[in-house]
Amino acid sequence: QAQLVESGGGSVQAGGSLRLSCKFYSPVNRRCMGWFRQSPGKEREAVAHIDRVSTVYADSVKGRFATTIDSTENTLFLQMNDLKPEDTAMYYCAATDRWCRIKPMLPATDFERWGQGTQVTVSS
């Protein structure tokens, strides 16, 4: 059974940083991996996606967030800098057999495998 396990969430003040990790366990057939976030009452939105040839970010996080993969450790990372209160959400990592798409980014419905989520709270 494919497994994605996030860690690294927490509470931070505005302007601070957090790094999320997503450990993925074989067999995970994945081309595009990525991060989504969801706040209460809102739809799950794409944050950052990565495959072998491209890395894509939502406009709201460009220049502040960076996602990378350590293939030797089977871990996906999301470095979040200059955090803002509007970044507060549950963050999920996900994987799909599709290649990433630049515009528009792949929606949540295109991802087959999901982690359990990790909460990020940014206070002003």
Disulfide bonds with the S-S distance in Angstrom:
Cys22-Cys93 2.02
Cys32-Cys100 2.12
